[in-house]
Amino acid sequence: MHMMDWNTYRDQVLVGVGEVGKLSPDTVRGYVQLGAAGGKTNHLDAKTRELIALACAVTLRCDGCITVHGQQALKLGATREEIAEALGVAVALNAGAALVYSTRTLDAVAAAGEI
């Protein structure tokens, strides 16, 4: 059993993006151009870019990105193990960011004279 119906959700997101595209076509066109930019240099293969996108999606907490890039990663041959490894990078990055911001918090509190 899945936590939610990701396929229906992905379809809803894509319909919503289509609606935004009707209202603001240049916004969506620009977004699509940004997404395609990495593929033009081809330094990373498409599957690797999708695995990076998944890790970023977790870090940003974007369910729409998770479902779209997850499906694309699978289409490009990503395995569950590769996806899990990419997600592990996201976990480590988020923990690292919390650690760095903890040092900033301690610095801010010290500057306020609390420590």
C-alpha positions as CSV (number, residue, x, y, z in Angstrom):
1,M,0.0,0.0,0.0
2,H,1.3,3.4,-0.9
3,M,1.1,6.5,1.3
4,M,-0.7,8.4,-1.5
5,D,-1.7,7.9,-5.2
6,W,1.4,9.3,-6.7
7,N,0.3,8.6,-10.3
8,T,-2.9,10.6,-9.9
9,Y,-1.0,13.3,-8.1
10,R,1.6,13.5,-10.9
11,D,-1.2,13.8,-13.5
12,Q,-2.8,16.6,-11.4
13,V,0.6,18.5,-11.1
14,L,1.1,18.2,-14.9
15,V,-2.4,19.5,-15.6
16,G,-1.7,22.4,-13.1
17,V,1.5,23.3,-14.9
18,G,-0.4,23.2,-18.2
19,E,-2.8,25.8,-16.7
20,V,0.0,28.0,-15.6
21,G,1.5,27.6,-19.1
22,K,-1.8,29.0,-20.6
23,L,-1.8,32.0,-18.2
24,S,2.0,32.6,-18.4
25,P,3.5,30.8,-21.4
26,D,6.9,32.5,-21.1
27,T,7.3,31.3,-17.5
28,V,6.8,27.7,-18.4
29,R,8.8,28.0,-21.5
30,G,11.7,29.4,-19.4
31,Y,11.3,26.6,-16.9
32,V,11.5,24.0,-19.6
33,Q,14.5,25.7,-21.1
34,L,16.3,25.6,-17.7
35,G,15.5,21.9,-17.3
36,A,16.9,21.1,-20.8
37,A,20.1,23.1,-20.4
38,G,22.1,20.3,-18.7
39,G,21.2,17.9,-21.5
40,K,22.9,20.1,-24.0
41,T,26.3,19.9,-22.4
42,N,25.9,16.2,-21.8
43,H,28.6,16.1,-19.2
44,L,26.3,14.0,-17.1
45,D,23.9,11.4,-18.5
46,A,20.2,11.8,-18.2
47,K,19.8,9.2,-15.5
48,T,22.4,10.9,-13.3
49,R,20.7,14.2,-13.8
50,E,17.3,12.7,-12.7
51,L,19.0,11.1,-9.6
52,I,20.3,14.6,-8.7
53,A,16.9,16.1,-9.3
54,L,15.4,13.5,-6.9
55,A,17.9,14.4,-4.2
56,C,17.2,18.1,-4.8
57,A,13.5,17.4,-4.7
58,V,13.8,15.8,-1.3
59,T,15.9,18.7,0.0
60,L,13.3,21.2,-1.3
61,R,10.4,19.0,-0.1
62,C,8.6,19.2,-3.5
63,D,6.2,16.3,-3.9
64,G,5.6,17.3,-7.5
65,C,9.3,17.1,-8.3
66,I,9.6,13.8,-6.5
67,T,6.9,12.1,-8.6
68,V,7.9,13.6,-11.9
69,H,11.6,13.0,-11.5
70,G,11.1,9.6,-9.9
71,Q,9.1,8.4,-12.9
72,Q,11.7,9.8,-15.3
73,A,14.6,8.2,-13.4
74,L,12.9,4.8,-13.6
75,K,12.2,5.3,-17.4
76,L,16.0,6.0,-17.8
77,G,16.9,2.8,-16.0
78,A,17.6,3.9,-12.4
79,T,17.4,1.1,-9.9
80,R,15.9,1.3,-6.4
81,E,19.4,1.0,-5.1
82,E,20.6,3.9,-7.2
83,I,17.6,6.0,-6.1
84,A,18.2,5.1,-2.4
85,E,21.8,6.1,-2.8
86,A,20.8,9.5,-4.3
87,L,18.3,9.9,-1.4
88,G,21.1,9.2,1.1
89,V,23.0,12.1,-0.4
90,A,19.9,14.3,0.2
91,V,19.7,13.1,3.8
92,A,23.4,13.8,4.4
93,L,23.1,17.3,2.8
94,N,20.1,18.2,4.9
95,A,21.9,17.1,8.1
96,G,25.0,19.0,7.0
97,A,22.9,22.1,6.4
98,A,21.3,21.8,9.8
99,L,24.8,21.4,11.4
100,V,26.1,24.5,9.6
101,Y,23.0,26.6,10.6
102,S,23.4,25.3,14.2
103,T,26.8,27.1,14.2
104,R,25.2,30.2,12.8
105,T,22.5,30.0,15.5
106,L,25.1,29.7,18.3
107,D,27.0,32.7,16.7
108,A,23.8,34.8,16.6
109,V,23.0,33.9,20.2
110,A,26.5,34.8,21.3
111,A,26.3,38.1,19.5
112,A,23.1,38.8,21.4
113,G,25.0,38.3,24.7
114,E,23.2,35.1,25.7
115,I,26.3,32.8,25.8
